Amino acid sequence: MDVVFGLIPLMLFFGFLVVVVFIWMAKTGHFDDLDGAANSIFMDDEYEEDKSPLKSKEKEINQETSAKQSEKQTKDN
């Protein structure tokens, strides 16, 4: 019987703790996006070659070159 008198306050404490943690999680936005993880399976994966810094640098150079060429063509006309 002594165990029951120890377990009742312990379970009440844990129940109160669970309620407090749930309220805290709800206020901080942990339950805002419930479908995001489920729909992420439909997103395209990013490939390693797209992430490399050399490729992004080449893209920047190509964009700058094409921008300069278009400015030059507009000045010539």
Z-matrix of the N, CA and C atoms (Angstrom, degrees):
N
C 1 1.447
C 2 1.528 1 111.20
N 3 1.330 2 116.31 1 -28.94
C 4 1.461 3 120.11 2 178.85
C 5 1.534 4 111.21 3 -64.75
N 6 1.324 5 115.99 4 -32.16
C 7 1.472 6 120.33 5 179.88
C 8 1.519 7 110.28 6 -65.63
N 9 1.311 8 118.32 7 -39.62
C 10 1.463 9 122.90 8 179.97
C 11 1.526 10 110.24 9 -62.51
N 12 1.333 11 115.91 10 -41.16
C 13 1.467 12 119.29 11 179.33
C 14 1.528 13 111.67 12 -67.01
N 15 1.308 14 117.68 13 -22.90
C 16 1.465 15 121.42 14 175.76
C 17 1.514 16 112.16 15 -85.79
N 18 1.328 17 116.36 16 -35.40
C 19 1.463 18 120.40 17 -176.42
C 20 1.531 19 113.20 18 -75.63
N 21 1.307 20 118.00 19 -33.87
C 22 1.470 21 120.58 20 -178.55
C 23 1.526 22 111.16 21 -61.31
N 24 1.338 23 120.35 22 -51.51
C 25 1.472 24 118.95 23 177.59
C 26 1.528 25 112.40 24 -64.71
N 27 1.329 26 116.56 25 -34.42
C 28 1.463 27 120.18 26 178.99
C 29 1.534 28 110.75 27 -64.18
N 30 1.316 29 117.96 28 -44.00
C 31 1.464 30 121.40 29 179.09
C 32 1.529 31 111.25 30 -68.95
N 33 1.322 32 117.64 31 -36.39
C 34 1.465 33 120.02 32 175.74
C 35 1.530 34 110.66 33 -63.63
N 36 1.343 35 116.65 34 -40.21
C 37 1.464 36 120.68 35 177.39
C 38 1.523 37 111.01 36 -63.44
N 39 1.328 38 117.78 37 -46.29
C 40 1.468 39 120.73 38 -179.92
C 41 1.528 40 111.40 39 -65.80
N 42 1.320 41 117.56 40 -36.91
C 43 1.467 42 120.60 41 176.62
C 44 1.520 43 111.24 42 -63.84
N 45 1.335 44 117.02 43 -43.41
C 46 1.462 45 121.39 44 176.79
C 47 1.521 46 110.67 45 -63.06
N 48 1.324 47 116.95 46 -40.42
C 49 1.465 48 121.60 47 179.19
C 50 1.533 49 111.11 48 -63.51
N 51 1.319 50 117.43 49 -40.55
C 52 1.474 51 121.26 50 178.58
C 53 1.525 52 110.66 51 -64.39
N 54 1.309 53 117.48 52 -41.66
C 55 1.466 54 121.38 53 178.74
C 56 1.520 55 110.53 54 -64.05
N 57 1.332 56 117.53 55 -42.96
C 58 1.464 57 121.55 56 179.41
C 59 1.532 58 110.59 57 -63.71
N 60 1.325 59 117.60 58 -44.05
C 61 1.472 60 120.96 59 178.93
C 62 1.527 61 110.38 60 -64.56
N 63 1.313 62 118.84 61 -39.91
C 64 1.460 63 121.60 62 178.52
C 65 1.526 64 111.19 63 -63.23
N 66 1.329 65 117.45 64 -44.07
C 67 1.469 66 120.69 65 178.94
C 68 1.524 67 110.23 66 -64.18
N 69 1.337 68 116.84 67 -41.82
C 70 1.469 69 120.45 68 178.41
C 71 1.533 70 111.03 69 -61.54
N 72 1.329 71 117.40 70 -44.07
C 73 1.465 72 120.77 71 -179.82
C 74 1.528 73 111.26 72 -65.64
N 75 1.312 74 117.36 73 -37.33
C 76 1.460 75 120.52 74 179.10
C 77 1.525 76 111.12 75 -67.16
N 78 1.329 77 117.43 76 -38.06
C 79 1.465 78 120.60 77 -179.42
C 80 1.525 79 112.36 78 -73.51
N 81 1.332 80 118.43 79 -29.18
C 82 1.462 81 120.62 80 -178.58
C 83 1.520 82 112.89 81 -88.43
N 84 1.335 83 118.65 82 -0.73
C 85 1.456 84 121.34 83 172.33
C 86 1.512 85 115.98 84 90.92
N 87 1.308 86 118.28 85 21.09
C 88 1.454 87 120.23 86 179.86
C 89 1.534 88 112.79 87 -70.78
N 90 1.312 89 117.58 88 -18.73
C 91 1.462 90 120.97 89 -177.85
C 92 1.531 91 112.20 90 -109.23
N 93 1.328 92 118.10 91 16.81
C 94 1.464 93 121.13 92 -176.17
C 95 1.521 94 113.22 93 -72.99
N 96 1.326 95 118.08 94 -44.17
C 97 1.461 96 121.43 95 -174.60
C 98 1.522 97 109.76 96 -113.10
N 99 1.312 98 116.49 97 85.95
C 100 1.461 99 120.33 98 -178.24
C 101 1.525 100 112.71 99 -82.70
N 102 1.344 101 117.55 100 -23.59
C 103 1.459 102 120.38 101 -177.23
C 104 1.520 103 113.12 102 -95.99
N 105 1.309 104 118.74 103 -9.30
C 106 1.468 105 121.33 104 -176.30
C 107 1.515 106 112.89 105 -61.46
N 108 1.301 107 117.54 106 -46.78
C 109 1.460 108 120.93 107 -179.57
C 110 1.529 109 110.94 108 -67.92
N 111 1.323 110 116.68 109 -36.03
C 112 1.462 111 119.92 110 -179.41
C 113 1.530 112 111.48 111 -69.63
N 114 1.326 113 117.19 112 -35.28
C 115 1.460 114 120.30 113 -178.90
C 116 1.523 115 113.31 114 -86.82
N 117 1.324 116 117.80 115 -8.89
C 118 1.461 117 119.71 116 -178.89
C 119 1.522 118 111.97 117 -67.03
N 120 1.321 119 117.67 118 -18.03
C 121 1.462 120 120.30 119 178.06
C 122 1.533 121 111.32 120 -67.04
N 123 1.334 122 116.87 121 -23.26
C 124 1.454 123 120.51 122 -178.88
C 125 1.520 124 113.32 123 -87.34
N 126 1.329 125 117.73 124 -6.72
C 127 1.458 126 121.79 125 -178.97
C 128 1.526 127 110.01 126 -79.24
N 129 1.329 128 115.98 127 150.18
C 130 1.463 129 120.32 128 176.74
C 131 1.515 130 109.72 129 -74.15
N 132 1.323 131 115.32 130 144.42
C 133 1.457 132 120.39 131 176.61
C 134 1.524 133 109.44 132 -79.81
N 135 1.324 134 116.18 133 150.39
C 136 1.449 135 120.36 134 173.77
C 137 1.520 136 107.77 135 -90.37
N 138 1.308 137 115.75 136 134.20
C 139 1.446 138 120.56 137 -178.38
C 140 1.518 139 109.94 138 -91.87
N 141 1.334 140 116.20 139 153.36
C 142 1.456 141 121.49 140 -176.70
C 143 1.525 142 111.89 141 -61.52
N 144 1.322 143 117.57 142 -36.21
C 145 1.467 144 119.01 143 -178.60
C 146 1.529 145 111.83 144 -68.52
N 147 1.334 146 116.49 145 -23.58
C 148 1.467 147 119.49 146 176.04
C 149 1.520 148 111.39 147 -76.09
N 150 1.315 149 117.51 148 -23.71
C 151 1.452 150 121.71 149 -176.24
C 152 1.521 151 113.15 150 -89.40
N 153 1.339 152 117.98 151 -13.63
C 154 1.458 153 119.37 152 -173.21
C 155 1.525 154 111.24 153 -66.03
N 156 1.325 155 117.65 154 141.92
C 157 1.467 156 120.66 155 -177.87
C 158 1.513 157 112.68 156 -66.45
N 159 1.341 158 118.24 157 -27.67
C 160 1.460 159 120.10 158 179.49
C 161 1.523 160 111.24 159 -67.06
N 162 1.307 161 116.06 160 -41.30
C 163 1.462 162 119.68 161 178.83
C 164 1.519 163 111.33 162 -64.19
N 165 1.324 164 116.74 163 -42.35
C 166 1.459 165 118.99 164 -179.40
C 167 1.521 166 110.51 165 -67.79
N 168 1.331 167 117.57 166 -34.42
C 169 1.465 168 121.09 167 177.68
C 170 1.535 169 109.53 168 -67.66
N 171 1.329 170 116.52 169 -40.57
C 172 1.473 171 120.14 170 178.00
C 173 1.529 172 110.16 171 -63.37
N 174 1.319 173 117.20 172 -39.76
C 175 1.465 174 120.36 173 179.08
C 176 1.520 175 110.68 174 -63.48
N 177 1.351 176 116.98 175 -40.51
C 178 1.460 177 120.47 176 178.83
C 179 1.522 178 110.92 177 -63.60
N 180 1.329 179 116.46 178 -42.53
C 181 1.469 180 120.72 179 179.78
C 182 1.519 181 110.39 180 -64.32
N 183 1.324 182 117.04 181 -42.43
C 184 1.468 183 120.70 182 179.04
C 185 1.519 184 111.22 183 -63.93
N 186 1.325 185 117.28 184 -39.66
C 187 1.464 186 120.27 185 178.95
C 188 1.523 187 110.92 186 -66.77
N 189 1.339 188 116.82 187 -40.68
C 190 1.465 189 120.20 188 178.57
C 191 1.527 190 110.48 189 -64.58
N 192 1.321 191 116.33 190 -42.63
C 193 1.461 192 120.82 191 -179.28
C 194 1.522 193 110.86 192 -64.11
N 195 1.319 194 116.93 193 -43.66
C 196 1.464 195 119.48 194 -179.30
C 197 1.529 196 110.40 195 -67.90
N 198 1.344 197 116.93 196 -34.73
C 199 1.460 198 119.80 197 177.87
C 200 1.524 199 110.77 198 -66.55
N 201 1.338 200 117.47 199 -40.26
C 202 1.466 201 121.52 200 178.63
C 203 1.527 202 110.87 201 -66.09
N 204 1.340 203 116.36 202 -39.55
C 205 1.462 204 119.77 203 179.52
C 206 1.511 205 111.14 204 -65.88
N 207 1.336 206 116.74 205 -40.43
C 208 1.468 207 118.23 206 179.75
C 209 1.528 208 110.71 207 -68.83
N 210 1.342 209 118.45 208 -35.53
C 211 1.462 210 120.28 209 175.95
C 212 1.516 211 110.39 210 -65.19
N 213 1.290 212 116.59 211 -39.48
C 214 1.477 213 121.22 212 -179.08
C 215 1.527 214 109.62 213 -65.75
N 216 1.322 215 118.17 214 -40.60
C 217 1.455 216 121.89 215 179.94
C 218 1.533 217 110.43 216 -66.59
N 219 1.315 218 117.29 217 -38.09
C 220 1.466 219 118.76 218 179.07
C 221 1.514 220 111.75 219 -69.95
N 222 1.334 221 117.42 220 -32.86
C 223 1.469 222 120.60 221 177.53
C 224 1.531 223 110.71 222 -71.16
N 225 1.313 224 117.74 223 -36.04
C 226 1.470 225 121.80 224 179.76
C 227 1.520 226 111.19 225 -67.61
N 228 1.294 227 117.83 226 -30.47
C 229 1.467 228 120.40 227 -177.79
C 230 1.465 229 108.12 228 -85.35
